[in-house]
Amino acid sequence: MTPTITAFERSPDRGQGLARDTRVRWALEEVGQPYDVRLVSFSEMKEPAHLALHPFGQIPTYEEGDLALFETGAIVLHIAERHAGLLSEDANARARAISWMFAALNTVEPPILDRETTRLLERDEAWYDQRMPGVEDRIRNRLGQLSARLGDSDWLDGAFSAGDLMMVAVLLRLKASSGMLDEYPNISAYVARGEARPAYKRAFDAQLAVFTAASTGS
């Protein structure tokens, strides 16, 4: 059965691959699973039909038969557990990869999102210049810890896994708006390896195509 995911009709990231449907597209591309995409507008995301799939009115959602999922971590884990390619057959390695998925979403991403919120929504506040250095210091603390753990390895725990997919996707948010990754050459190279994967390129191109079509009215 071909799953269906939802994505922005007009992505606010302007096709940069930062919208969270890209993470799900990437996972599906990695495992070779064809999928359909249903584009939704911002108004449709707040309507009952979409809220029945995602109670917080966001994207992406994932539908497969009578199963409906929301939240990228849950969706990518579901894909990884049901298809070969993103989780090792070794039980311990699988568990470690899942730990890295949670680390990406719960430990590394929050300060990055805090920076985005501060930069985009609070720039005109009187305390902006005092707040931003502290926000960026918290990001650098996490990047330093991640850099130390990654070392000279290509991936976080042996072969590429769902943990790497989620970590690279999170770090790409920082790459798009900051030069901080350049302070950690091994992390910068790690992200570049993720971007170089054919499955990522296909996912990125698919998301960019949606934005391009919407921009040209085609």
KEKE-3310 file (N, C-alpha, C; in steps of 0.2 Angstrom, whole numbers, plus 5000, padded with zeros to 4 digits):
npx = (5004:5003:5009:5003:5008:5007:5011:5017:5007:5012:5027:5035:5049:5054:5058:5070:5072:5069:5057:5047:5042:5051:5060:5053:5051:5064:5067:5058:5063:5076:5073:5067:5053:5039:5028:5014:5009:5000:4995:4993:4985:4988:4976:4969:4975:4970:4958:4944:4946:4960:4965:4960:4970:4982:4983:4988:4988:4998:5011:5022:5009:5006:4998:4993:4984:4973:4980:4985:4998:5007:5020:5037:5047:5040:5035:5046:5052:5043:5043:5056:5056:5049:5054:5069:5085:5087:5088:5098:5100:5104:5100:5104:5111:5101:5093:5102:5102:5089:5090:5098:5090:5080:5089:5092:5080:5076:5086:5096:5089:5080:5087:5091:5079:5075:5084:5080:5067:5069:5077:5069:5056:5058:5067:5065:5064:5069:5078:5084:5098:5105:5100:5102:5116:5117:5108:5114:5126:5121:5118:5131:5136:5130:5134:5147:5148:5142:5151:5163:5159:5156:5168:5181:5173:5162:5148:5136:5135:5142:5136:5126:5111:5093:5095:5106:5100:5089:5097:5105:5095:5090:5102:5103:5094:5101:5112:5107:5104:5115:5133:5138:5140:5152:5162:5164:5172:5171:5158:5152:5157:5150:5137:5137:5140:5128:5119:5124:5119:5110:5097:5093:5095:5085:5073:5075:5074:5061:5054:5058:5053:5039:5038:5043:5034:5023:5027:5028:5015:5011)
npy = (4994:5011:5024:5040:5057:5073:5090:5107:5117:5130:5132:5139:5139:5141:5131:5126:5114:5113:5112:5100:5090:5085:5077:5066:5062:5060:5048:5039:5039:5033:5020:5016:5016:5020:5035:5045:5062:5074:5091:5104:5119:5133:5137:5126:5117:5120:5115:5104:5091:5090:5092:5081:5072:5077:5084:5096:5104:5104:5100:5086:5074:5056:5044:5027:5015:5011:5017:5032:5044:5057:5069:5070:5062:5050:5046:5043:5034:5024:5021:5016:5005:4996:4994:4989:4996:5008:5005:4995:4976:4971:4971:4979:4989:4994:5000:5010:5018:5023:5030:5040:5047:5052:5060:5070:5076:5080:5085:5092:5099:5108:5121:5126:5129:5138:5148:5152:5156:5167:5175:5178:5182:5190:5200:5214:5217:5225:5218:5210:5209:5206:5194:5185:5180:5171:5161:5156:5152:5141:5132:5130:5123:5111:5107:5106:5095:5085:5085:5080:5067:5062:5063:5057:5049:5043:5042:5042:5030:5018:5012:5022:5028:5029:5038:5046:5052:5059:5068:5075:5081:5090:5098:5104:5115:5124:5126:5133:5146:5151:5152:5144:5130:5129:5131:5119:5107:5093:5091:5099:5092:5080:5084:5087:5075:5069:5077:5073:5061:5051:5048:5059:5069:5067:5068:5082:5088:5085:5092:5105:5106:5107:5120:5128:5126:5131:5144:5148:5146:5135)
npz = (5000:4996:5005:5010:5012:5020:5015:5014:5004:5000:5004:5018:5019:5007:4999:5003:5009:5023:5028:5038:5031:5023:5030:5031:5018:5014:5022:5017:5004:5006:5010:4999:4996:4988:4988:4990:4989:4998:4996:5007:5012:5022:5028:5027:5035:5047:5048:5052:5045:5043:5056:5062:5058:5062:5077:5081:5070:5060:5048:5044:5040:5040:5031:5030:5024:5037:5046:5054:5056:5065:5068:5065:5070:5075:5063:5055:5063:5062:5048:5047:5055:5048:5036:5028:5030:5037:5050:5060:5059:5071:5088:5098:5091:5084:5095:5099:5088:5088:5100:5096:5087:5096:5103:5093:5091:5104:5111:5103:5094:5101:5106:5094:5087:5096:5094:5081:5083:5091:5083:5072:5077:5088:5086:5086:5099:5115:5122:5114:5109:5120:5123:5112:5112:5123:5119:5107:5113:5120:5109:5104:5115:5114:5101:5102:5111:5103:5092:5099:5102:5089:5082:5071:5064:5051:5053:5066:5073:5068:5053:5042:5048:5054:5065:5061:5050:5056:5064:5055:5048:5057:5060:5048:5049:5056:5048:5037:5042:5049:5053:5062:5061:5054:5063:5068:5061:5059:5061:5051:5040:5042:5040:5027:5021:5023:5015:5003:5000:4989:4991:5000:4991:4982:4990:4993:4981:4977:4987:4984:4971:4973:4979:4969:4958:4965:4965:4952:4948:4941)
capx = (5000:5007:5007:5002:5010:5005:5016:5014:5006:5017:5032:5038:5056:5055:5061:5076:5072:5069:5050:5048:5040:5058:5063:5049:5052:5071:5066:5055:5068:5081:5071:5064:5046:5035:5023:5010:5009:4994:4997:4988:4986:4988:4969:4966:4979:4967:4951:4943:4949:4967:4966:4959:4976:4987:4979:4991:4987:5004:5013:5018:5005:5007:4993:4994:4978:4969:4985:4987:5003:5009:5026:5042:5051:5036:5034:5052:5053:5038:5046:5063:5055:5045:5058:5076:5089:5088:5089:5102:5096:5107:5095:5108:5113:5094:5091:5106:5100:5083:5092:5101:5084:5077:5094:5092:5074:5075:5092:5100:5085:5077:5091:5092:5073:5075:5087:5076:5061:5072:5080:5063:5050:5060:5073:5064:5063:5074:5083:5086:5105:5107:5097:5105:5122:5116:5105:5119:5130:5118:5119:5138:5137:5127:5138:5154:5147:5141:5158:5167:5156:5157:5176:5182:5168:5157:5141:5136:5136:5144:5133:5121:5104:5088:5098:5109:5095:5086:5102:5107:5090:5090:5108:5102:5091:5106:5116:5103:5104:5121:5139:5141:5143:5159:5166:5165:5173:5169:5150:5150:5158:5145:5130:5138:5139:5120:5116:5126:5116:5105:5090:5092:5094:5078:5069:5076:5072:5054:5051:5059:5048:5033:5039:5044:5027:5018:5029:5026:5008:5010)
capy = (5000:5017:5029:5047:5062:5080:5094:5113:5120:5135:5131:5145:5139:5143:5125:5125:5107:5113:5110:5094:5084:5083:5072:5060:5061:5057:5042:5035:5038:5029:5013:5014:5016:5025:5038:5051:5069:5079:5097:5108:5126:5135:5137:5119:5114:5121:5113:5097:5085:5089:5091:5074:5068:5081:5088:5103:5108:5105:5095:5082:5068:5050:5039:5021:5011:5014:5020:5039:5046:5064:5070:5067:5057:5044:5044:5041:5027:5019:5019:5013:4998:4992:4993:4988:5002:5014:5002:4988:4970:4970:4974:4984:4995:4998:5004:5016:5023:5026:5035:5046:5050:5056:5065:5075:5080:5082:5088:5096:5104:5114:5127:5128:5132:5144:5154:5154:5160:5174:5179:5179:5185:5194:5205:5221:5218:5229:5214:5205:5209:5203:5187:5180:5177:5166:5156:5153:5148:5134:5128:5128:5118:5105:5106:5104:5088:5081:5085:5076:5061:5060:5062:5056:5044:5046:5042:5042:5023:5013:5013:5027:5025:5034:5043:5051:5055:5065:5073:5079:5086:5095:5102:5108:5121:5129:5128:5138:5153:5153:5149:5140:5123:5129:5131:5112:5104:5086:5091:5102:5087:5075:5086:5087:5068:5067:5080:5070:5054:5051:5048:5066:5074:5066:5072:5089:5090:5084:5098:5111:5106:5110:5127:5131:5125:5136:5151:5150:5146:5130)
capz = (5000:4995:5010:5008:5017:5018:5014:5013:4997:4999:5010:5021:5019:5000:4995:5006:5012:5030:5031:5041:5027:5019:5034:5030:5011:5015:5025:5012:4998:5009:5010:4992:4997:4984:4992:4987:4993:4997:4998:5011:5013:5029:5031:5027:5041:5053:5047:5055:5042:5044:5063:5064:5057:5066:5082:5082:5064:5057:5043:5039:5042:5036:5031:5027:5026:5042:5051:5053:5061:5065:5071:5061:5074:5075:5056:5053:5066:5059:5042:5048:5058:5043:5030:5029:5027:5042:5057:5060:5062:5078:5092:5102:5086:5083:5100:5099:5083:5090:5105:5092:5084:5101:5105:5088:5092:5111:5114:5099:5090:5104:5106:5087:5086:5101:5090:5075:5086:5093:5077:5067:5080:5093:5084:5088:5106:5118:5125:5108:5108:5126:5123:5107:5113:5127:5115:5103:5118:5122:5103:5104:5120:5111:5095:5105:5114:5097:5089:5103:5101:5082:5081:5064:5061:5046:5055:5073:5076:5062:5047:5042:5051:5056:5070:5057:5046:5060:5066:5049:5046:5063:5059:5042:5051:5058:5042:5033:5045:5054:5051:5067:5059:5052:5069:5070:5054:5058:5060:5044:5035:5043:5037:5020:5019:5023:5010:4997:4999:4983:4994:5002:4985:4979:4994:4993:4974:4977:4990:4980:4965:4975:4980:4962:4955:4968:4964:4945:4947:4937)
cpx = (5004:5005:5007:5004:5008:5011:5013:5013:5011:5022:5035:5046:5058:5059:5068:5077:5071:5062:5050:5045:5046:5061:5059:5050:5059:5070:5063:5059:5073:5079:5067:5057:5042:5030:5020:5010:5003:4996:4992:4990:4986:4981:4967:4969:4975:4959:4950:4946:4956:4968:4964:4965:4981:4983:4981:4991:4993:5005:5020:5013:5007:5001:4994:4988:4974:4973:4986:4992:5004:5016:5032:5045:5047:5035:5040:5054:5049:5041:5052:5061:5052:5049:5065:5080:5091:5089:5093:5098:5098:5102:5098:5109:5106:5092:5096:5104:5094:5085:5095:5095:5081:5082:5093:5086:5073:5080:5096:5095:5082:5081:5091:5085:5072:5078:5083:5070:5064:5074:5074:5058:5052:5065:5072:5063:5070:5080:5086:5094:5108:5105:5101:5111:5121:5112:5110:5125:5128:5118:5126:5139:5135:5132:5145:5153:5146:5148:5162:5165:5157:5164:5177:5178:5164:5150:5141:5137:5137:5140:5127:5114:5099:5090:5102:5104:5092:5091:5104:5102:5089:5096:5107:5099:5096:5111:5113:5103:5110:5127:5142:5143:5150:5164:5168:5166:5171:5161:5148:5151:5152:5138:5131:5137:5131:5117:5118:5123:5111:5098:5088:5091:5087:5073:5069:5073:5064:5051:5052:5054:5041:5033:5039:5038:5023:5020:5028:5019:5006:5008)
cpy = (5006:5022:5036:5052:5068:5084:5101:5114:5125:5135:5137:5145:5140:5137:5124:5118:5107:5112:5102:5088:5081:5077:5065:5057:5057:5050:5037:5034:5033:5021:5011:5013:5022:5028:5043:5057:5072:5085:5101:5115:5128:5135:5130:5115:5115:5119:5106:5091:5084:5089:5084:5069:5071:5086:5095:5107:5109:5100:5092:5077:5062:5046:5033:5016:5015:5017:5028:5041:5054:5064:5066:5061:5050:5042:5040:5034:5022:5016:5014:5006:4993:4991:4993:4995:5007:5011:4996:4982:4968:4974:4980:4990:4998:5002:5010:5021:5026:5031:5041:5050:5055:5062:5071:5079:5083:5086:5093:5101:5109:5120:5130:5132:5138:5150:5156:5158:5167:5178:5182:5183:5190:5199:5212:5222:5221:5224:5209:5204:5206:5195:5182:5177:5171:5160:5153:5150:5141:5129:5126:5123:5111:5102:5103:5097:5083:5080:5080:5069:5058:5059:5062:5051:5047:5047:5041:5035:5018:5016:5019:5024:5031:5039:5048:5055:5061:5070:5077:5084:5091:5100:5107:5115:5126:5131:5134:5145:5155:5149:5145:5133:5123:5129:5123:5108:5097:5086:5094:5096:5081:5077:5086:5080:5066:5071:5077:5063:5055:5052:5055:5070:5073:5069:5079:5092:5090:5090:5104:5112:5109:5117:5131:5131:5131:5143:5153:5149:5140:5124)
cpz = (5000:5000:5007:5014:5015:5019:5013:5006:4995:5005:5012:5020:5012:4997:4997:5009:5020:5033:5033:5036:5023:5023:5032:5023:5011:5017:5020:5006:5000:5008:5003:4992:4993:4989:4988:4992:4992:5000:5001:5012:5020:5032:5031:5033:5047:5053:5050:5052:5043:5052:5065:5063:5061:5071:5083:5075:5060:5051:5046:5043:5038:5037:5027:5029:5031:5048:5049:5058:5060:5069:5067:5064:5074:5068:5054:5056:5063:5052:5043:5051:5053:5037:5031:5026:5032:5049:5056:5062:5069:5083:5096:5097:5085:5088:5101:5094:5085:5096:5101:5089:5090:5103:5100:5090:5099:5114:5110:5096:5094:5104:5099:5085:5090:5097:5084:5077:5088:5088:5073:5070:5085:5092:5086:5095:5109:5120:5120:5109:5115:5126:5118:5109:5118:5123:5110:5107:5119:5115:5103:5109:5117:5105:5097:5108:5108:5093:5092:5102:5094:5080:5074:5061:5056:5048:5063:5077:5071:5056:5048:5044:5052:5060:5066:5053:5050:5062:5061:5048:5051:5061:5053:5044:5053:5052:5038:5036:5049:5051:5057:5066:5057:5057:5071:5064:5053:5057:5053:5039:5036:5039:5029:5017:5019:5017:5003:4996:4994:4986:4997:4996:4982:4983:4994:4986:4974:4981:4987:4974:4967:4976:4973:4958:4958:4966:4957:4943:4942:4941)
residu = (MET:THR:PRO:THR:ILE:THR:ALA:PHE:GLU:ARG:SER:PRO:ASP:ARG:GLY:GLN:GLY:LEU:ALA:ARG:ASP:THR:ARG:VAL:ARG:TRP:ALA:LEU:GLU:GLU:VAL:GLY:GLN:PRO:TYR:ASP:VAL:ARG:LEU:VAL:SER:PHE:SER:GLU:MET:LYS:GLU:PRO:ALA:HIS:LEU:ALA:LEU:HIS:PRO:PHE:GLY:GLN:ILE:PRO:THR:TYR:GLU:GLU:GLY:ASP:LEU:ALA:LEU:PHE:GLU:THR:GLY:ALA:ILE:VAL:LEU:HIS:ILE:ALA:GLU:ARG:HIS:ALA:GLY:LEU:LEU:SER:GLU:ASP:ALA:ASN:ALA:ARG:ALA:ARG:ALA:ILE:SER:TRP:MET:PHE:ALA:ALA:LEU:ASN:THR:VAL:GLU:PRO:PRO:ILE:LEU:ASP:ARG:GLU:THR:THR:ARG:LEU:LEU:GLU:ARG:ASP:GLU:ALA:TRP:TYR:ASP:GLN:ARG:MET:PRO:GLY:VAL:GLU:ASP:ARG:ILE:ARG:ASN:ARG:LEU:GLY:GLN:LEU:SER:ALA:ARG:LEU:GLY:ASP:SER:ASP:TRP:LEU:ASP:GLY:ALA:PHE:SER:ALA:GLY:ASP:LEU:MET:MET:VAL:ALA:VAL:LEU:LEU:ARG:LEU:LYS:ALA:SER:SER:GLY:MET:LEU:ASP:GLU:TYR:PRO:ASN:ILE:SER:ALA:TYR:VAL:ALA:ARG:GLY:GLU:ALA:ARG:PRO:ALA:TYR:LYS:ARG:ALA:PHE:ASP:ALA:GLN:LEU:ALA:VAL:PHE:THR:ALA:ALA:SER:THR:GLY:SER)
# end
